[in-house]
Amino acid sequence: MNYLDFTGVLSRSDLLLNGLVLTAQISVAAMVIALVIAVVAATLSLNERRVVRLPVLAYVEVIRNTPFIVQVFLIYFGLPALGLRLEPITAAIVAMSIYGGAYCSEIIRAGIQGIAKGQIEAGRALGMSPLTIFRHIVLKPAVASVFPSLVAQFILLLLSSSVVSAISVPELTGTGNDIQGLTLRNMEIYLVIAVIYVALVAILKGSMTVLERVLFPFKFLRR
């Protein structure tokens, strides 16, 4: 058997493309949901009431101190015991969203805590509603300040999508495992997959850079 023969792998490029598309879809869906969870969790974690704050802090600690694959198994294999059965792709998105939400909430919480109280008081003095103050004076500057950290977490979330192949989700790694079983080309298939992940991360970074300039143009104004 010749080494580094990519013929068998590349002949199944249609399968890799399907896995790539599914990886992108579940990752983007999880990023959006995780961001929503993170904003809510970060806000509640700063609430003065312990009954509101403690459950959120407990959620963050539990997620951050357990392996992601265990969380995936709990959602996919554990929930049916409670009468809730999810399809593999749905379970993957739910697990990734909960996982990403916990980590992103800590990032956003740090951003919110970095907002000067004087800015909030100025908003109140101008007669702004609490929602307007939160959206424009607290949340937007907070997210702008921690955006690079959020992007780094989104990259980790994208890469963690490979774990959901363990519950038979045919994303990129799962598809690669299937191709490896068909071709017995271990090195070739995983080299190709590694290159695809590098390309995916580069695309994500570029997209986030553009998005940052669109959402927070004030960060790039010359002083």
C-alpha positions as a LaTeX table, in Angstrom:
\begin{tabular}{lrrr}
\hline
Residue & $x$ (\AA) & $y$ (\AA) & $z$ (\AA) \\
\hline
Met1 & 0.00 & 0.00 & 0.00 \\
Asn2 & 1.40 & 3.36 & $-1.03$ \\
Tyr3 & 1.57 & 6.10 & 1.55 \\
Leu4 & $-0.24$ & 9.41 & 1.14 \\
Asp5 & $-2.51$ & 8.30 & $-1.65$ \\
Phe6 & $-5.41$ & 10.76 & $-1.58$ \\
Thr7 & $-7.27$ & 9.21 & $-4.52$ \\
Gly8 & $-9.80$ & 7.29 & $-2.42$ \\
Val9 & $-10.37$ & 10.24 & $-0.12$ \\
Leu10 & $-10.81$ & 12.87 & $-2.81$ \\
Ser11 & $-13.12$ & 10.62 & $-4.80$ \\
Arg12 & $-15.53$ & 11.00 & $-1.90$ \\
Ser13 & $-15.29$ & 14.78 & $-1.81$ \\
Asp14 & $-19.09$ & 15.02 & $-2.07$ \\
Leu15 & $-19.38$ & 13.32 & 1.32 \\
Leu16 & $-16.80$ & 15.69 & 2.78 \\
Leu17 & $-18.68$ & 18.66 & 1.36 \\
Asn18 & $-21.91$ & 17.47 & 3.01 \\
Gly19 & $-20.08$ & 17.08 & 6.30 \\
Leu20 & $-18.53$ & 20.52 & 5.92 \\
Val21 & $-21.92$ & 22.14 & 5.28 \\
Leu22 & $-23.47$ & 20.41 & 8.28 \\
Thr23 & $-20.55$ & 21.44 & 10.49 \\
Ala24 & $-21.02$ & 25.06 & 9.42 \\
Gln25 & $-24.78$ & 24.91 & 9.97 \\
Ile26 & $-24.74$ & 23.43 & 13.46 \\
Ser27 & $-21.84$ & 25.66 & 14.50 \\
Val28 & $-23.50$ & 28.90 & 13.37 \\
Ala29 & $-26.80$ & 27.88 & 14.96 \\
Ala30 & $-25.02$ & 27.04 & 18.21 \\
Met31 & $-23.08$ & 30.33 & 18.17 \\
Val32 & $-26.25$ & 32.41 & 17.79 \\
Ile33 & $-28.14$ & 30.53 & 20.50 \\
Ala34 & $-25.10$ & 30.49 & 22.78 \\
Leu35 & $-24.76$ & 34.26 & 22.44 \\
Val36 & $-28.39$ & 34.74 & 23.47 \\
Ile37 & $-27.92$ & 32.40 & 26.43 \\
Ala38 & $-24.72$ & 34.22 & 27.35 \\
Val39 & $-26.33$ & 37.68 & 27.39 \\
Val40 & $-29.20$ & 36.46 & 29.56 \\
Ala41 & $-26.93$ & 34.48 & 31.89 \\
Ala42 & $-24.42$ & 37.33 & 32.23 \\
Thr43 & $-27.18$ & 39.79 & 33.07 \\
Leu44 & $-28.80$ & 37.48 & 35.63 \\
Ser45 & $-25.45$ & 36.61 & 37.20 \\
Leu46 & $-25.03$ & 40.28 & 38.12 \\
Asn47 & $-28.47$ & 40.50 & 39.72 \\
Glu48 & $-28.43$ & 41.52 & 43.36 \\
Arg49 & $-30.93$ & 38.80 & 44.31 \\
Arg50 & $-29.24$ & 35.54 & 45.28 \\
Val51 & $-32.25$ & 33.50 & 44.18 \\
Val52 & $-31.69$ & 34.81 & 40.64 \\
Arg53 & $-27.91$ & 34.92 & 40.63 \\
Leu54 & $-26.98$ & 31.57 & 42.19 \\
Pro55 & $-28.74$ & 29.21 & 39.74 \\
Val56 & $-27.02$ & 30.97 & 36.83 \\
Leu57 & $-23.62$ & 30.78 & 38.50 \\
Ala58 & $-24.27$ & 27.10 & 39.24 \\
Tyr59 & $-25.08$ & 26.47 & 35.56 \\
Val60 & $-21.84$ & 28.14 & 34.48 \\
Glu61 & $-19.74$ & 26.19 & 36.98 \\
Val62 & $-21.30$ & 22.84 & 36.11 \\
Ile63 & $-20.80$ & 23.31 & 32.37 \\
Arg64 & $-17.26$ & 24.63 & 32.71 \\
Asn65 & $-16.22$ & 21.78 & 35.02 \\
Thr66 & $-17.56$ & 18.80 & 33.09 \\
Pro67 & $-16.28$ & 17.37 & 29.79 \\
Phe68 & $-18.23$ & 18.46 & 26.73 \\
Ile69 & $-18.66$ & 14.89 & 25.54 \\
Val70 & $-20.34$ & 14.00 & 28.85 \\
Gln71 & $-22.76$ & 16.87 & 28.32 \\
Val72 & $-23.49$ & 15.60 & 24.80 \\
Phe73 & $-24.17$ & 12.09 & 26.11 \\
Leu74 & $-26.41$ & 13.40 & 28.88 \\
Ile75 & $-28.55$ & 15.30 & 26.39 \\
Tyr76 & $-28.69$ & 12.59 & 23.74 \\
Phe77 & $-28.76$ & 9.43 & 25.88 \\
Gly78 & $-29.97$ & 10.83 & 29.21 \\
Leu79 & $-32.98$ & 12.93 & 28.24 \\
Pro80 & $-34.91$ & 9.95 & 26.76 \\
Ala81 & $-35.08$ & 8.57 & 30.31 \\
Leu82 & $-37.10$ & 11.69 & 31.15 \\
Gly83 & $-39.33$ & 11.25 & 28.13 \\
Leu84 & $-37.54$ & 13.71 & 25.85 \\
Arg85 & $-35.83$ & 12.22 & 22.81 \\
Leu86 & $-33.89$ & 14.51 & 20.47 \\
Glu87 & $-32.60$ & 13.82 & 17.00 \\
Pro88 & $-28.78$ & 13.69 & 16.81 \\
Ile89 & $-28.44$ & 17.05 & 15.03 \\
Thr90 & $-30.87$ & 18.75 & 17.42 \\
Ala91 & $-29.07$ & 17.25 & 20.42 \\
Ala92 & $-25.76$ & 18.47 & 19.00 \\
Ile93 & $-27.02$ & 22.05 & 18.63 \\
Val94 & $-28.56$ & 22.03 & 22.10 \\
Ala95 & $-25.38$ & 20.68 & 23.70 \\
Met96 & $-23.12$ & 23.10 & 21.84 \\
Ser97 & $-25.40$ & 26.05 & 22.67 \\
Ile98 & $-25.48$ & 25.26 & 26.38 \\
Tyr99 & $-21.72$ & 24.66 & 26.41 \\
Gly100 & $-20.90$ & 27.83 & 24.49 \\
Gly101 & $-23.41$ & 29.90 & 26.45 \\
Ala102 & $-21.70$ & 29.13 & 29.75 \\
Tyr103 & $-18.26$ & 30.20 & 28.54 \\
Cys104 & $-19.49$ & 33.24 & 26.62 \\
Ser105 & $-21.53$ & 34.42 & 29.61 \\
Glu106 & $-18.37$ & 34.84 & 31.65 \\
Ile107 & $-16.80$ & 36.85 & 28.85 \\
Ile108 & $-19.82$ & 39.13 & 28.52 \\
Arg109 & $-20.12$ & 39.46 & 32.28 \\
Ala110 & $-16.56$ & 40.75 & 32.40 \\
Gly111 & $-17.41$ & 43.25 & 29.66 \\
Ile112 & $-20.49$ & 44.48 & 31.52 \\
Gln113 & $-18.54$ & 44.87 & 34.73 \\
Gly114 & $-16.05$ & 47.03 & 32.83 \\
Ile115 & $-18.70$ & 49.63 & 32.01 \\
Ala116 & $-18.29$ & 52.74 & 34.15 \\
Lys117 & $-21.22$ & 53.42 & 36.44 \\
Gly118 & $-21.01$ & 57.07 & 35.51 \\
Gln119 & $-22.14$ & 56.24 & 31.98 \\
Ile120 & $-25.22$ & 54.50 & 33.31 \\
Glu121 & $-26.00$ & 57.41 & 35.59 \\
Ala122 & $-25.60$ & 59.78 & 32.64 \\
Gly123 & $-28.13$ & 57.75 & 30.70 \\
Arg124 & $-30.59$ & 57.96 & 33.55 \\
Ala125 & $-30.04$ & 61.70 & 33.79 \\
Leu126 & $-30.94$ & 62.00 & 30.10 \\
Gly127 & $-34.22$ & 60.23 & 30.76 \\
Met128 & $-33.38$ & 57.00 & 28.94 \\
Ser129 & $-35.45$ & 53.93 & 29.74 \\
Pro130 & $-33.75$ & 51.01 & 31.54 \\
Leu131 & $-33.95$ & 48.92 & 28.35 \\
Thr132 & $-32.35$ & 51.65 & 26.25 \\
Ile133 & $-29.60$ & 52.11 & 28.82 \\
Phe134 & $-28.93$ & 48.38 & 28.87 \\
Arg135 & $-28.88$ & 48.03 & 25.09 \\
His136 & $-26.87$ & 51.09 & 24.11 \\
Ile137 & $-24.82$ & 52.05 & 27.17 \\
Val138 & $-24.17$ & 48.67 & 28.78 \\
Leu139 & $-24.52$ & 45.76 & 26.37 \\
Lys140 & $-23.19$ & 47.18 & 23.11 \\
Pro141 & $-19.97$ & 48.70 & 24.55 \\
Ala142 & $-19.50$ & 45.58 & 26.69 \\
Val143 & $-19.74$ & 43.25 & 23.71 \\
Ala144 & $-17.50$ & 45.56 & 21.67 \\
Ser145 & $-14.80$ & 45.45 & 24.32 \\
Val146 & $-14.79$ & 41.65 & 24.61 \\
Phe147 & $-15.52$ & 40.84 & 20.97 \\
Pro148 & $-12.08$ & 39.30 & 20.28 \\
Ser149 & $-12.56$ & 36.98 & 23.26 \\
Leu150 & $-16.01$ & 36.00 & 21.97 \\
Val151 & $-14.53$ & 35.22 & 18.57 \\
Ala152 & $-11.93$ & 32.98 & 20.22 \\
Gln153 & $-14.71$ & 31.17 & 22.04 \\
Phe154 & $-16.69$ & 30.81 & 18.82 \\
Ile155 & $-13.64$ & 29.20 & 17.22 \\
Leu156 & $-13.44$ & 26.71 & 20.08 \\
Leu157 & $-17.15$ & 26.04 & 19.67 \\
Leu158 & $-16.66$ & 25.38 & 15.96 \\
Leu159 & $-13.86$ & 22.93 & 16.69 \\
Ser160 & $-15.87$ & 21.25 & 19.45 \\
Ser161 & $-18.46$ & 20.30 & 16.84 \\
Ser162 & $-16.18$ & 17.37 & 16.02 \\
Val163 & $-17.19$ & 15.79 & 19.34 \\
Val164 & $-20.82$ & 15.34 & 18.26 \\
Ser165 & $-19.70$ & 12.69 & 15.79 \\
Ala166 & $-19.87$ & 10.46 & 18.88 \\
Ile167 & $-23.69$ & 10.55 & 18.64 \\
Ser168 & $-23.71$ & 9.77 & 14.92 \\
Val169 & $-24.00$ & 13.33 & 13.64 \\
Pro170 & $-22.62$ & 13.21 & 10.07 \\
Glu171 & $-20.62$ & 16.41 & 10.38 \\
Leu172 & $-17.08$ & 16.76 & 9.06 \\
Thr173 & $-15.30$ & 14.49 & 11.55 \\
Gly174 & $-18.08$ & 11.92 & 11.53 \\
Thr175 & $-18.01$ & 11.84 & 7.74 \\
Gly176 & $-14.24$ & 11.52 & 7.85 \\
Asn177 & $-14.54$ & 8.54 & 10.17 \\
Asp178 & $-16.92$ & 6.89 & 7.69 \\
Ile179 & $-14.55$ & 7.55 & 4.79 \\
Gln180 & $-11.65$ & 6.17 & 6.80 \\
Gly181 & $-13.60$ & 2.98 & 7.34 \\
Leu182 & $-14.22$ & 2.68 & 3.60 \\
Thr183 & $-10.74$ & 3.56 & 2.36 \\
Leu184 & $-8.53$ & 2.55 & 5.31 \\
Arg185 & $-6.55$ & 5.73 & 4.60 \\
Asn186 & $-6.07$ & 7.07 & 8.11 \\
Met187 & $-3.38$ & 9.67 & 7.48 \\
Glu188 & $-4.90$ & 11.01 & 4.28 \\
Ile189 & $-8.45$ & 11.53 & 5.50 \\
Tyr190 & $-7.46$ & 13.19 & 8.75 \\
Leu191 & $-4.93$ & 15.42 & 7.00 \\
Val192 & $-7.70$ & 16.58 & 4.65 \\
Ile193 & $-10.06$ & 17.14 & 7.57 \\
Ala194 & $-7.39$ & 19.13 & 9.44 \\
Val195 & $-6.87$ & 21.38 & 6.42 \\
Ile196 & $-10.63$ & 21.92 & 6.12 \\
Tyr197 & $-10.89$ & 22.90 & 9.79 \\
Val198 & $-8.03$ & 25.37 & 9.36 \\
Ala199 & $-9.87$ & 26.88 & 6.39 \\
Leu200 & $-13.13$ & 27.02 & 8.37 \\
Val201 & $-11.42$ & 28.85 & 11.23 \\
Ala202 & $-9.84$ & 31.32 & 8.78 \\
Ile203 & $-13.24$ & 32.00 & 7.21 \\
Leu204 & $-14.82$ & 32.46 & 10.64 \\
Lys205 & $-12.08$ & 34.89 & 11.72 \\
Gly206 & $-12.45$ & 36.91 & 8.53 \\
Ser207 & $-16.22$ & 37.02 & 8.85 \\
Met208 & $-16.03$ & 38.11 & 12.47 \\
Thr209 & $-13.55$ & 40.86 & 11.58 \\
Val210 & $-15.96$ & 42.25 & 9.01 \\
Leu211 & $-18.87$ & 41.91 & 11.43 \\
Glu212 & $-16.93$ & 43.74 & 14.13 \\
Arg213 & $-16.30$ & 46.68 & 11.81 \\
Val214 & $-19.98$ & 46.79 & 10.87 \\
Leu215 & $-21.37$ & 46.53 & 14.40 \\
Phe216 & $-18.75$ & 48.58 & 16.24 \\
Pro217 & $-17.30$ & 51.16 & 13.82 \\
Phe218 & $-16.45$ & 53.46 & 16.74 \\
Lys219 & $-13.66$ & 51.06 & 17.73 \\
Phe220 & $-11.81$ & 51.85 & 14.51 \\
Leu221 & $-12.15$ & 55.62 & 14.43 \\
Arg222 & $-8.85$ & 57.46 & 14.46 \\
Arg223 & $-8.24$ & 59.39 & 17.59 \\
\hline
\end{tabular}
